[in-house]
Amino acid sequence: KNGPPGPKGYPFFGVIFEVDVFRLHEKLYEWTQQYGDVFQFQMLGKKFLCINSVEVLRETFLQEPCATINAYRSPTFTGKYLLKNYSDVIFASPSSLWEKRRKFVYRLLHTYGEGITSLENQVLQNLIRFKGKIRQNISKDVNPFEIVDEFILSTIETLIIGRSFGKEGPLQPLLKLEEELANRLANPGTDGVLRAFPFLRFLPLPMSSIYHEAKSVHQQLLDKLETLSKEDCEDTGIYHTMKKALKERDENGNAWFNDDNIYGVLFNISGAAYLTTRGTLLSAINILAKRLELQKSLQREVDSVIGRNREPRLSDRKKCPLMEAVVMETLRYISHVPLLVLHANSQSTTIGGYSVEKDTVIIPNSWTMHHSEKYWDDPFSFKPERFLDEDGQLLPATDPVRKRFASFGLGKRSCIGEVFAKSRIFLFLSSLMQMATIAEPEGKRLPDLDPRKMIPGIVLQPQEYEVRFLMR
Ligand code: HEM
């Protein structure tokens, strides 16, 4: 009764034959034209509700009682079997223990995101190494993927264990492999089939081998971290803080954080931090290479706030509104986490005026919201000035334009790594603008980055390309 409209599909299979699960956002964009801001469909025995309007999304995730009801996650194979019965943050549904865990990890990521004094030196080392890589490649046609990868993986290593060992070290190859496996396992296609038929994990199938490999790689990573954490070293990361939390007791004398939680949280971090940041930086480099005037303005900003004689610091970020607007517009334009992370409701509710049954999977369709002409003038054009006022200052978070931006999600499940991600993106781009100008490859045109042509996946990635870094 009063259910949302939407495509019908077949019993149990639903619309599975009509969609490519890796390009689901494109089909949902198309269906929005047909069915409107809120619609529903069925796939592999699950009901999905797609939210395509900012207003409805804000109501659903920010206003009580909806915000609490809709903060759940749907059961997943990855959460249940790989992450030891949802011992993590991302895949677990709310409970009092989960809330404590999320707050704890949020605090850790904020502290490291904003920069704690003991880590400034490590961050500086990462930047110096990164600048060295750019210098080695100056004026050559270069594929920036490797440089970006090494920078991001170094920041993740530093976050976890307090120092970076570089791309030949013991951690980076495992972190990278783990991320690839996580993406192949946790996508709605593979996870959906394994969730519906979990016994398949015992059969010698390609999808079950992804699961077994992910388990083994994650265990190897944890074993390496345990060995490294015993080394006598001043620099420590969140691994050490989590180990200390194992001994803590809550007000009733009970342990609230255990080894499985460390396992889950570390899996979340390697999965959530790498491809998201990589996609943002690689897209920004491609976009800037085509816009020399914008680079000049960024260089003026960086010169006046940081100058040329010292490395950028995390505290400089707030003084660079144009850089902030460029990053936000990159995130809006590419919307490379097009469906954010799927939510679910814990009880029957009303969304956008429609009745929605309990245990429906909720899709926050940021791809459609970020590319809707209803909200954005010329949505498939890159215009950082959307986020600036007449004086070139960043619009306040309460401005209607900022309220339409949802790349990190909203409310109780919003990204807890936002500050960490934005601060590392700032360090990378400001260091780059300080020393170099990004140019198209010698004698060749770099194709425009079109978000509709990104490599599909849970997190969309730009196609490979080449640029030149010219010394300023
Ligand atoms: C550009 C970079 C990033 C983007 C665009 C991004 C985006 C997102 C999105 C869309 C969600 C889900 C929101 C929802 O469920 O409603 C999320 C959740 C999450 N992110 Fe990020 N993220 C980024 C970087 C990071 C980094 C660097 C970390 C950690 C170091 C991180 C850790 C997490 C965690 C732990 C969650 C789960 C929160 C929960 O389920 O309660 N993210 N992120």
Residues whose N, C-alpha, C, O or C-beta is under 5 A from the ligand:
A	BS01	HEM	V89 I90 N268 I269 A272 A273 T276 T277 T280 V337 L340 V341 S407 F408 G409 L410 K412 R413 S414 C415 I416 G417 F420 A421
